[in-house]
Amino acid sequence: MNNQYIRREVFYCETCHELKSFWEKEISKQTCYRELEEDRRGRSALRKLREEWKQRLEKRLRMLDNPDDEEKQENTVS
């Protein structure tokens, strides 16, 4: 299991300052994990692949909706 999801328990702290310090560290760790995950997703090729497939599907749908337009374009190019 990913260690960022491990349950942390605080049994005893001498002062409120220690408790505050503990939670500030935990929040800092979580923020770091979140930023690393966002960075990893940003570098991922998945977004680019999805966009390419979306364009292909849109082109295919346009072709199926208007087959006469494709034939006209092919005739004018030839």
PyMOL Python script that loads the backbone (N, CA, C, O; Angstrom):
from pymol import cmd

cmd.read_pdbstr("""\
ATOM      1  N   MET A   1       0.842  -1.179   0.000  1.00  0.00           N
ATOM      2  CA  MET A   1       0.000   0.000   0.000  1.00  0.00           C
ATOM      3  C   MET A   1       0.884   1.239   0.000  1.00  0.00           C
ATOM      4  O   MET A   1       1.945   1.267   0.624  1.00  0.00           O
ATOM      5  N   ASN A   2       0.437   2.234  -0.693  1.00  0.00           N
ATOM      6  CA  ASN A   2       1.188   3.477  -0.767  1.00  0.00           C
ATOM      7  C   ASN A   2       1.314   4.082   0.629  1.00  0.00           C
ATOM      8  O   ASN A   2       0.326   4.201   1.354  1.00  0.00           O
ATOM      9  N   ASN A   3       2.529   4.459   0.997  1.00  0.00           N
ATOM     10  CA  ASN A   3       2.750   4.914   2.362  1.00  0.00           C
ATOM     11  C   ASN A   3       2.086   6.246   2.679  1.00  0.00           C
ATOM     12  O   ASN A   3       2.009   6.618   3.850  1.00  0.00           O
ATOM     13  N   GLN A   4       1.611   6.968   1.694  1.00  0.00           N
ATOM     14  CA  GLN A   4       0.937   8.227   1.985  1.00  0.00           C
ATOM     15  C   GLN A   4      -0.445   7.985   2.584  1.00  0.00           C
ATOM     16  O   GLN A   4      -1.036   8.901   3.155  1.00  0.00           O
ATOM     17  N   TYR A   5      -0.964   6.774   2.463  1.00  0.00           N
ATOM     18  CA  TYR A   5      -2.283   6.464   2.997  1.00  0.00           C
ATOM     19  C   TYR A   5      -2.223   5.728   4.332  1.00  0.00           C
ATOM     20  O   TYR A   5      -3.253   5.294   4.847  1.00  0.00           O
ATOM     21  N   ILE A   6      -1.049   5.589   4.884  1.00  0.00           N
ATOM     22  CA  ILE A   6      -0.906   4.912   6.167  1.00  0.00           C
ATOM     23  C   ILE A   6      -1.521   5.787   7.257  1.00  0.00           C
ATOM     24  O   ILE A   6      -1.306   6.999   7.289  1.00  0.00           O
ATOM     25  N   ARG A   7      -2.262   5.180   8.119  1.00  0.00           N
ATOM     26  CA  ARG A   7      -2.897   5.922   9.210  1.00  0.00           C
ATOM     27  C   ARG A   7      -1.851   6.292  10.243  1.00  0.00           C
ATOM     28  O   ARG A   7      -1.067   5.454  10.687  1.00  0.00           O
ATOM     29  N   ARG A   8      -1.853   7.536  10.608  1.00  0.00           N
ATOM     30  CA  ARG A   8      -0.907   8.008  11.598  1.00  0.00           C
ATOM     31  C   ARG A   8      -1.674   8.349  12.872  1.00  0.00           C
ATOM     32  O   ARG A   8      -2.704   9.021  12.817  1.00  0.00           O
ATOM     33  N   GLU A   9      -1.188   7.900  13.992  1.00  0.00           N
ATOM     34  CA  GLU A   9      -1.845   8.200  15.253  1.00  0.00           C
ATOM     35  C   GLU A   9      -0.883   8.922  16.178  1.00  0.00           C
ATOM     36  O   GLU A   9       0.302   8.597  16.248  1.00  0.00           O
ATOM     37  N   VAL A  10      -1.406   9.893  16.876  1.00  0.00           N
ATOM     38  CA  VAL A  10      -0.620  10.637  17.844  1.00  0.00           C
ATOM     39  C   VAL A  10      -1.158  10.263  19.212  1.00  0.00           C
ATOM     40  O   VAL A  10      -2.319  10.521  19.528  1.00  0.00           O
ATOM     41  N   PHE A  11      -0.313   9.658  20.012  1.00  0.00           N
ATOM     42  CA  PHE A  11      -0.766   9.222  21.328  1.00  0.00           C
ATOM     43  C   PHE A  11      -0.551  10.280  22.402  1.00  0.00           C
ATOM     44  O   PHE A  11      -1.361  10.433  23.315  1.00  0.00           O
ATOM     45  N   TYR A  12       0.538  10.998  22.277  1.00  0.00           N
ATOM     46  CA  TYR A  12       0.838  11.939  23.347  1.00  0.00           C
ATOM     47  C   TYR A  12       1.815  12.983  22.851  1.00  0.00           C
ATOM     48  O   TYR A  12       2.786  12.660  22.167  1.00  0.00           O
ATOM     49  N   CYS A  13       1.566  14.205  23.185  1.00  0.00           N
ATOM     50  CA  CYS A  13       2.486  15.285  22.892  1.00  0.00           C
ATOM     51  C   CYS A  13       2.615  16.149  24.128  1.00  0.00           C
ATOM     52  O   CYS A  13       1.645  16.391  24.845  1.00  0.00           O
ATOM     53  N   GLU A  14       3.800  16.595  24.355  1.00  0.00           N
ATOM     54  CA  GLU A  14       4.061  17.420  25.531  1.00  0.00           C
ATOM     55  C   GLU A  14       3.324  18.758  25.457  1.00  0.00           C
ATOM     56  O   GLU A  14       2.730  19.198  26.441  1.00  0.00           O
ATOM     57  N   THR A  15       3.362  19.390  24.312  1.00  0.00           N
ATOM     58  CA  THR A  15       2.777  20.718  24.192  1.00  0.00           C
ATOM     59  C   THR A  15       1.969  20.833  22.916  1.00  0.00           C
ATOM     60  O   THR A  15       2.036  19.980  22.031  1.00  0.00           O
ATOM     61  N   CYS A  16       1.225  21.882  22.850  1.00  0.00           N
ATOM     62  CA  CYS A  16       0.465  22.164  21.638  1.00  0.00           C
ATOM     63  C   CYS A  16       1.408  22.443  20.472  1.00  0.00           C
ATOM     64  O   CYS A  16       1.094  22.143  19.321  1.00  0.00           O
ATOM     65  N   HIS A  17       2.544  23.007  20.778  1.00  0.00           N
ATOM     66  CA  HIS A  17       3.521  23.306  19.737  1.00  0.00           C
ATOM     67  C   HIS A  17       3.986  22.020  19.045  1.00  0.00           C
ATOM     68  O   HIS A  17       4.125  21.987  17.822  1.00  0.00           O
ATOM     69  N   GLU A  18       4.221  20.977  19.817  1.00  0.00           N
ATOM     70  CA  GLU A  18       4.642  19.699  19.223  1.00  0.00           C
ATOM     71  C   GLU A  18       3.550  19.127  18.335  1.00  0.00           C
ATOM     72  O   GLU A  18       3.821  18.608  17.252  1.00  0.00           O
ATOM     73  N   LEU A  19       2.326  19.227  18.799  1.00  0.00           N
ATOM     74  CA  LEU A  19       1.205  18.717  18.015  1.00  0.00           C
ATOM     75  C   LEU A  19       1.062  19.509  16.709  1.00  0.00           C
ATOM     76  O   LEU A  19       0.876  18.932  15.637  1.00  0.00           O
ATOM     77  N   LYS A  20       1.150  20.806  16.815  1.00  0.00           N
ATOM     78  CA  LYS A  20       1.075  21.661  15.627  1.00  0.00           C
ATOM     79  C   LYS A  20       2.213  21.346  14.668  1.00  0.00           C
ATOM     80  O   LYS A  20       2.005  21.260  13.458  1.00  0.00           O
ATOM     81  N   SER A  21       3.399  21.176  15.201  1.00  0.00           N
ATOM     82  CA  SER A  21       4.560  20.857  14.381  1.00  0.00           C
ATOM     83  C   SER A  21       4.371  19.522  13.662  1.00  0.00           C
ATOM     84  O   SER A  21       4.688  19.394  12.480  1.00  0.00           O
ATOM     85  N   PHE A  22       3.855  18.536  14.385  1.00  0.00           N
ATOM     86  CA  PHE A  22       3.609  17.221  13.798  1.00  0.00           C
ATOM     87  C   PHE A  22       2.679  17.337  12.597  1.00  0.00           C
ATOM     88  O   PHE A  22       2.982  16.802  11.531  1.00  0.00           O
ATOM     89  N   TRP A  23       1.552  18.028  12.754  1.00  0.00           N
ATOM     90  CA  TRP A  23       0.580  18.122  11.675  1.00  0.00           C
ATOM     91  C   TRP A  23       1.078  18.986  10.531  1.00  0.00           C
ATOM     92  O   TRP A  23       0.723  18.739   9.379  1.00  0.00           O
ATOM     93  N   GLU A  24       1.881  19.980  10.817  1.00  0.00           N
ATOM     94  CA  GLU A  24       2.467  20.775   9.739  1.00  0.00           C
ATOM     95  C   GLU A  24       3.388  19.916   8.883  1.00  0.00           C
ATOM     96  O   GLU A  24       3.421  20.065   7.662  1.00  0.00           O
ATOM     97  N   LYS A  25       4.136  19.018   9.520  1.00  0.00           N
ATOM     98  CA  LYS A  25       5.004  18.107   8.773  1.00  0.00           C
ATOM     99  C   LYS A  25       4.172  17.152   7.922  1.00  0.00           C
ATOM    100  O   LYS A  25       4.508  16.890   6.767  1.00  0.00           O
ATOM    101  N   GLU A  26       3.089  16.634   8.493  1.00  0.00           N
ATOM    102  CA  GLU A  26       2.232  15.709   7.753  1.00  0.00           C
ATOM    103  C   GLU A  26       1.603  16.412   6.539  1.00  0.00           C
ATOM    104  O   GLU A  26       1.552  15.845   5.447  1.00  0.00           O
ATOM    105  N   ILE A  27       1.139  17.615   6.733  1.00  0.00           N
ATOM    106  CA  ILE A  27       0.543  18.378   5.627  1.00  0.00           C
ATOM    107  C   ILE A  27       1.596  18.656   4.561  1.00  0.00           C
ATOM    108  O   ILE A  27       1.309  18.594   3.365  1.00  0.00           O
ATOM    109  N   SER A  28       2.799  18.959   4.992  1.00  0.00           N
ATOM    110  CA  SER A  28       3.892  19.210   4.050  1.00  0.00           C
ATOM    111  C   SER A  28       4.199  17.963   3.222  1.00  0.00           C
ATOM    112  O   SER A  28       4.420  18.055   2.015  1.00  0.00           O
ATOM    113  N   LYS A  29       4.211  16.804   3.870  1.00  0.00           N
ATOM    114  CA  LYS A  29       4.453  15.549   3.156  1.00  0.00           C
ATOM    115  C   LYS A  29       3.355  15.296   2.127  1.00  0.00           C
ATOM    116  O   LYS A  29       3.640  14.943   0.983  1.00  0.00           O
ATOM    117  N   GLN A  30       2.098  15.478   2.537  1.00  0.00           N
ATOM    118  CA  GLN A  30       0.984  15.252   1.625  1.00  0.00           C
ATOM    119  C   GLN A  30       1.039  16.210   0.434  1.00  0.00           C
ATOM    120  O   GLN A  30       0.749  15.824  -0.698  1.00  0.00           O
ATOM    121  N   THR A  31       1.411  17.447   0.698  1.00  0.00           N
ATOM    122  CA  THR A  31       1.539  18.429  -0.383  1.00  0.00           C
ATOM    123  C   THR A  31       2.626  18.001  -1.355  1.00  0.00           C
ATOM    124  O   THR A  31       2.466  18.119  -2.570  1.00  0.00           O
ATOM    125  N   CYS A  32       3.720  17.508  -0.821  1.00  0.00           N
ATOM    126  CA  CYS A  32       4.818  17.031  -1.666  1.00  0.00           C
ATOM    127  C   CYS A  32       4.366  15.853  -2.529  1.00  0.00           C
ATOM    128  O   CYS A  32       4.640  15.818  -3.729  1.00  0.00           O
ATOM    129  N   TYR A  33       3.670  14.883  -1.916  1.00  0.00           N
ATOM    130  CA  TYR A  33       3.160  13.733  -2.673  1.00  0.00           C
ATOM    131  C   TYR A  33       2.229  14.190  -3.790  1.00  0.00           C
ATOM    132  O   TYR A  33       2.312  13.689  -4.912  1.00  0.00           O
ATOM    133  N   ARG A  34       1.337  15.144  -3.487  1.00  0.00           N
ATOM    134  CA  ARG A  34       0.382  15.633  -4.471  1.00  0.00           C
ATOM    135  C   ARG A  34       1.103  16.317  -5.627  1.00  0.00           C
ATOM    136  O   ARG A  34       0.761  16.097  -6.789  1.00  0.00           O
ATOM    137  N   GLU A  35       2.092  17.140  -5.318  1.00  0.00           N
ATOM    138  CA  GLU A  35       2.827  17.841  -6.374  1.00  0.00           C
ATOM    139  C   GLU A  35       3.608  16.863  -7.245  1.00  0.00           C
ATOM    140  O   GLU A  35       3.670  17.030  -8.463  1.00  0.00           O
ATOM    141  N   LEU A  36       4.202  15.845  -6.628  1.00  0.00           N
ATOM    142  CA  LEU A  36       4.917  14.836  -7.417  1.00  0.00           C
ATOM    143  C   LEU A  36       3.965  14.088  -8.345  1.00  0.00           C
ATOM    144  O   LEU A  36       4.303  13.810  -9.496  1.00  0.00           O
ATOM    145  N   GLU A  37       2.775  13.764  -7.843  1.00  0.00           N
ATOM    146  CA  GLU A  37       1.790  13.056  -8.656  1.00  0.00           C
ATOM    147  C   GLU A  37       1.317  13.939  -9.810  1.00  0.00           C
ATOM    148  O   GLU A  37       1.179  13.454 -10.933  1.00  0.00           O
ATOM    149  N   GLU A  38       1.069  15.213  -9.559  1.00  0.00           N
ATOM    150  CA  GLU A  38       0.653  16.119 -10.625  1.00  0.00           C
ATOM    151  C   GLU A  38       1.756  16.262 -11.674  1.00  0.00           C
ATOM    152  O   GLU A  38       1.472  16.321 -12.870  1.00  0.00           O
ATOM    153  N   ASP A  39       2.991  16.317 -11.235  1.00  0.00           N
ATOM    154  CA  ASP A  39       4.121  16.414 -12.160  1.00  0.00           C
ATOM    155  C   ASP A  39       4.230  15.154 -13.008  1.00  0.00           C
ATOM    156  O   ASP A  39       4.466  15.222 -14.214  1.00  0.00           O
ATOM    157  N   ARG A  40       4.057  14.005 -12.365  1.00  0.00           N
ATOM    158  CA  ARG A  40       4.124  12.732 -13.083  1.00  0.00           C
ATOM    159  C   ARG A  40       3.032  12.663 -14.146  1.00  0.00           C
ATOM    160  O   ARG A  40       3.283  12.246 -15.277  1.00  0.00           O
ATOM    161  N   ARG A  41       1.827  13.072 -13.778  1.00  0.00           N
ATOM    162  CA  ARG A  41       0.727  13.060 -14.741  1.00  0.00           C
ATOM    163  C   ARG A  41       0.965  14.042 -15.884  1.00  0.00           C
ATOM    164  O   ARG A  41       0.600  13.777 -17.030  1.00  0.00           O
ATOM    165  N   GLY A  42       1.582  15.175 -15.560  1.00  0.00           N
ATOM    166  CA  GLY A  42       1.874  16.169 -16.590  1.00  0.00           C
ATOM    167  C   GLY A  42       2.866  15.661 -17.615  1.00  0.00           C
ATOM    168  O   GLY A  42       2.793  16.028 -18.787  1.00  0.00           O
ATOM    169  N   ARG A  43       3.798  14.816 -17.183  1.00  0.00           N
ATOM    170  CA  ARG A  43       4.797  14.268 -18.103  1.00  0.00           C
ATOM    171  C   ARG A  43       4.293  13.037 -18.837  1.00  0.00           C
ATOM    172  O   ARG A  43       4.948  12.556 -19.762  1.00  0.00           O
ATOM    173  N   SER A  44       3.157  12.533 -18.442  1.00  0.00           N
ATOM    174  CA  SER A  44       2.616  11.316 -19.022  1.00  0.00           C
ATOM    175  C   SER A  44       2.198  11.538 -20.477  1.00  0.00           C
ATOM    176  O   SER A  44       1.712  12.611 -20.833  1.00  0.00           O
ATOM    177  N   ALA A  45       2.388  10.533 -21.296  1.00  0.00           N
ATOM    178  CA  ALA A  45       2.001  10.609 -22.706  1.00  0.00           C
ATOM    179  C   ALA A  45       0.514  10.303 -22.889  1.00  0.00           C
ATOM    180  O   ALA A  45      -0.021  10.425 -23.991  1.00  0.00           O
ATOM    181  N   LEU A  46      -0.138   9.911 -21.814  1.00  0.00           N
ATOM    182  CA  LEU A  46      -1.540   9.519 -21.914  1.00  0.00           C
ATOM    183  C   LEU A  46      -2.419  10.654 -22.423  1.00  0.00           C
ATOM    184  O   LEU A  46      -3.307  10.419 -23.243  1.00  0.00           O
ATOM    185  N   ARG A  47      -2.194  11.868 -21.959  1.00  0.00           N
ATOM    186  CA  ARG A  47      -2.996  13.002 -22.395  1.00  0.00           C
ATOM    187  C   ARG A  47      -2.845  13.206 -23.905  1.00  0.00           C
ATOM    188  O   ARG A  47      -3.826  13.441 -24.610  1.00  0.00           O
ATOM    189  N   LYS A  48      -1.613  13.116 -24.389  1.00  0.00           N
ATOM    190  CA  LYS A  48      -1.363  13.299 -25.822  1.00  0.00           C
ATOM    191  C   LYS A  48      -2.042  12.188 -26.632  1.00  0.00           C
ATOM    192  O   LYS A  48      -2.643  12.454 -27.673  1.00  0.00           O
ATOM    193  N   LEU A  49      -1.945  10.960 -26.155  1.00  0.00           N
ATOM    194  CA  LEU A  49      -2.582   9.850 -26.858  1.00  0.00           C
ATOM    195  C   LEU A  49      -4.094  10.007 -26.902  1.00  0.00           C
ATOM    196  O   LEU A  49      -4.718   9.752 -27.932  1.00  0.00           O
ATOM    197  N   ARG A  50      -4.680  10.425 -25.794  1.00  0.00           N
ATOM    198  CA  ARG A  50      -6.132  10.626 -25.776  1.00  0.00           C
ATOM    199  C   ARG A  50      -6.548  11.702 -26.768  1.00  0.00           C
ATOM    200  O   ARG A  50      -7.554  11.556 -27.464  1.00  0.00           O
ATOM    201  N   GLU A  51      -5.785  12.772 -26.834  1.00  0.00           N
ATOM    202  CA  GLU A  51      -6.103  13.857 -27.764  1.00  0.00           C
ATOM    203  C   GLU A  51      -5.999  13.374 -29.211  1.00  0.00           C
ATOM    204  O   GLU A  51      -6.839  13.720 -30.042  1.00  0.00           O
ATOM    205  N   GLU A  52      -4.973  12.577 -29.515  1.00  0.00           N
ATOM    206  CA  GLU A  52      -4.820  12.044 -30.869  1.00  0.00           C
ATOM    207  C   GLU A  52      -5.989  11.134 -31.242  1.00  0.00           C
ATOM    208  O   GLU A  52      -6.514  11.219 -32.352  1.00  0.00           O
ATOM    209  N   TRP A  53      -6.397  10.266 -30.318  1.00  0.00           N
ATOM    210  CA  TRP A  53      -7.514   9.379 -30.597  1.00  0.00           C
ATOM    211  C   TRP A  53      -8.816  10.156 -30.731  1.00  0.00           C
ATOM    212  O   TRP A  53      -9.671   9.807 -31.544  1.00  0.00           O
ATOM    213  N   LYS A  54      -8.964  11.193 -29.945  1.00  0.00           N
ATOM    214  CA  LYS A  54     -10.156  12.035 -30.049  1.00  0.00           C
ATOM    215  C   LYS A  54     -10.228  12.672 -31.432  1.00  0.00           C
ATOM    216  O   LYS A  54     -11.298  12.711 -32.039  1.00  0.00           O
ATOM    217  N   GLN A  55      -9.102  13.172 -31.934  1.00  0.00           N
ATOM    218  CA  GLN A  55      -9.076  13.778 -33.268  1.00  0.00           C
ATOM    219  C   GLN A  55      -9.384  12.750 -34.341  1.00  0.00           C
ATOM    220  O   GLN A  55     -10.110  13.036 -35.293  1.00  0.00           O
ATOM    221  N   ARG A  56      -8.827  11.546 -34.188  1.00  0.00           N
ATOM    222  CA  ARG A  56      -9.102  10.492 -35.169  1.00  0.00           C
ATOM    223  C   ARG A  56     -10.588  10.139 -35.200  1.00  0.00           C
ATOM    224  O   ARG A  56     -11.183   9.995 -36.268  1.00  0.00           O
ATOM    225  N   LEU A  57     -11.177  10.002 -34.004  1.00  0.00           N
ATOM    226  CA  LEU A  57     -12.594   9.654 -33.941  1.00  0.00           C
ATOM    227  C   LEU A  57     -13.469  10.761 -34.519  1.00  0.00           C
ATOM    228  O   LEU A  57     -14.444  10.484 -35.218  1.00  0.00           O
ATOM    229  N   GLU A  58     -13.122  12.012 -34.228  1.00  0.00           N
ATOM    230  CA  GLU A  58     -13.895  13.123 -34.794  1.00  0.00           C
ATOM    231  C   GLU A  58     -13.800  13.137 -36.319  1.00  0.00           C
ATOM    232  O   GLU A  58     -14.796  13.375 -37.002  1.00  0.00           O
ATOM    233  N   LYS A  59     -12.616  12.886 -36.847  1.00  0.00           N
ATOM    234  CA  LYS A  59     -12.433  12.842 -38.302  1.00  0.00           C
ATOM    235  C   LYS A  59     -13.249  11.702 -38.900  1.00  0.00           C
ATOM    236  O   LYS A  59     -13.884  11.860 -39.942  1.00  0.00           O
ATOM    237  N   ARG A  60     -13.224  10.564 -38.235  1.00  0.00           N
ATOM    238  CA  ARG A  60     -13.977   9.402 -38.712  1.00  0.00           C
ATOM    239  C   ARG A  60     -15.484   9.687 -38.706  1.00  0.00           C
ATOM    240  O   ARG A  60     -16.191   9.338 -39.652  1.00  0.00           O
ATOM    241  N   LEU A  61     -15.967  10.325 -37.631  1.00  0.00           N
ATOM    242  CA  LEU A  61     -17.386  10.649 -37.563  1.00  0.00           C
ATOM    243  C   LEU A  61     -17.788  11.639 -38.643  1.00  0.00           C
ATOM    244  O   LEU A  61     -18.856  11.506 -39.239  1.00  0.00           O
ATOM    245  N   ARG A  62     -16.939  12.634 -38.901  1.00  0.00           N
ATOM    246  CA  ARG A  62     -17.230  13.587 -39.975  1.00  0.00           C
ATOM    247  C   ARG A  62     -17.291  12.877 -41.319  1.00  0.00           C
ATOM    248  O   ARG A  62     -18.147  13.183 -42.149  1.00  0.00           O
ATOM    249  N   MET A  63     -16.385  11.929 -41.535  1.00  0.00           N
ATOM    250  CA  MET A  63     -16.355  11.187 -42.782  1.00  0.00           C
ATOM    251  C   MET A  63     -17.627  10.345 -42.935  1.00  0.00           C
ATOM    252  O   MET A  63     -18.196  10.266 -44.024  1.00  0.00           O
ATOM    253  N   LEU A  64     -18.067   9.716 -41.837  1.00  0.00           N
ATOM    254  CA  LEU A  64     -19.278   8.896 -41.907  1.00  0.00           C
ATOM    255  C   LEU A  64     -20.528   9.745 -42.090  1.00  0.00           C
ATOM    256  O   LEU A  64     -21.473   9.321 -42.756  1.00  0.00           O
ATOM    257  N   ASP A  65     -20.542  10.942 -41.505  1.00  0.00           N
ATOM    258  CA  ASP A  65     -21.699  11.822 -41.641  1.00  0.00           C
ATOM    259  C   ASP A  65     -21.800  12.419 -43.039  1.00  0.00           C
ATOM    260  O   ASP A  65     -22.906  12.632 -43.537  1.00  0.00           O
ATOM    261  N   ASN A  66     -20.672  12.692 -43.678  1.00  0.00           N
ATOM    262  CA  ASN A  66     -20.648  13.351 -44.984  1.00  0.00           C
ATOM    263  C   ASN A  66     -19.746  12.589 -45.958  1.00  0.00           C
ATOM    264  O   ASN A  66     -18.672  13.082 -46.302  1.00  0.00           O
ATOM    265  N   PRO A  67     -20.150  11.414 -46.404  1.00  0.00           N
ATOM    266  CA  PRO A  67     -19.276  10.659 -47.317  1.00  0.00           C
ATOM    267  C   PRO A  67     -19.125  11.332 -48.675  1.00  0.00           C
ATOM    268  O   PRO A  67     -18.102  11.150 -49.336  1.00  0.00           O
ATOM    269  N   ASP A  68     -20.121  12.108 -49.109  1.00  0.00           N
ATOM    270  CA  ASP A  68     -20.041  12.792 -50.401  1.00  0.00           C
ATOM    271  C   ASP A  68     -18.939  13.836 -50.400  1.00  0.00           C
ATOM    272  O   ASP A  68     -18.283  14.036 -51.422  1.00  0.00           O
ATOM    273  N   ASP A  69     -18.723  14.504 -49.283  1.00  0.00           N
ATOM    274  CA  ASP A  69     -17.677  15.522 -49.194  1.00  0.00           C
ATOM    275  C   ASP A  69     -16.300  14.900 -49.405  1.00  0.00           C
ATOM    276  O   ASP A  69     -15.438  15.503 -50.044  1.00  0.00           O
ATOM    277  N   GLU A  70     -16.095  13.726 -48.883  1.00  0.00           N
ATOM    278  CA  GLU A  70     -14.809  13.046 -49.041  1.00  0.00           C
ATOM    279  C   GLU A  70     -14.560  12.702 -50.512  1.00  0.00           C
ATOM    280  O   GLU A  70     -13.449  12.861 -51.017  1.00  0.00           O
ATOM    281  N   GLU A  71     -15.609  12.230 -51.189  1.00  0.00           N
ATOM    282  CA  GLU A  71     -15.465  11.875 -52.594  1.00  0.00           C
ATOM    283  C   GLU A  71     -15.161  13.112 -53.430  1.00  0.00           C
ATOM    284  O   GLU A  71     -14.344  13.054 -54.350  1.00  0.00           O
ATOM    285  N   LYS A  72     -15.811  14.228 -53.118  1.00  0.00           N
ATOM    286  CA  LYS A  72     -15.573  15.481 -53.852  1.00  0.00           C
ATOM    287  C   LYS A  72     -14.138  15.940 -53.652  1.00  0.00           C
ATOM    288  O   LYS A  72     -13.490  16.386 -54.599  1.00  0.00           O
ATOM    289  N   GLN A  73     -13.640  15.833 -52.425  1.00  0.00           N
ATOM    290  CA  GLN A  73     -12.266  16.245 -52.139  1.00  0.00           C
ATOM    291  C   GLN A  73     -11.272  15.363 -52.889  1.00  0.00           C
ATOM    292  O   GLN A  73     -10.270  15.853 -53.410  1.00  0.00           O
ATOM    293  N   GLU A  74     -11.551  14.069 -52.942  1.00  0.00           N
ATOM    294  CA  GLU A  74     -10.659  13.140 -53.635  1.00  0.00           C
ATOM    295  C   GLU A  74     -10.673  13.443 -55.136  1.00  0.00           C
ATOM    296  O   GLU A  74      -9.620  13.397 -55.772  1.00  0.00           O
ATOM    297  N   ASN A  75     -11.823  13.748 -55.712  1.00  0.00           N
ATOM    298  CA  ASN A  75     -11.923  14.045 -57.138  1.00  0.00           C
ATOM    299  C   ASN A  75     -11.208  15.338 -57.492  1.00  0.00           C
ATOM    300  O   ASN A  75     -10.593  15.425 -58.554  1.00  0.00           O
ATOM    301  N   THR A  76     -11.274  16.344 -56.629  1.00  0.00           N
ATOM    302  CA  THR A  76     -10.613  17.610 -56.919  1.00  0.00           C
ATOM    303  C   THR A  76      -9.104  17.500 -56.765  1.00  0.00           C
ATOM    304  O   THR A  76      -8.368  18.217 -57.443  1.00  0.00           O
ATOM    305  N   VAL A  77      -8.627  16.628 -55.898  1.00  0.00           N
ATOM    306  CA  VAL A  77      -7.203  16.444 -55.693  1.00  0.00           C
ATOM    307  C   VAL A  77      -6.605  15.652 -56.863  1.00  0.00           C
ATOM    308  O   VAL A  77      -5.470  15.908 -57.264  1.00  0.00           O
ATOM    309  N   SER A  78      -7.352  14.707 -57.404  1.00  0.00           N
ATOM    310  CA  SER A  78      -6.853  13.838 -58.481  1.00  0.00           C
ATOM    311  C   SER A  78      -6.698  14.530 -59.784  1.00  0.00           C
ATOM    312  O   SER A  78      -6.288  13.912 -60.766  1.00  0.00           O
TER     313      SER A  78
END
""", "prot")
cmd.dss("prot")
cmd.show_as("cartoon", "prot")
cmd.util.cbc("prot")
cmd.orient("prot")
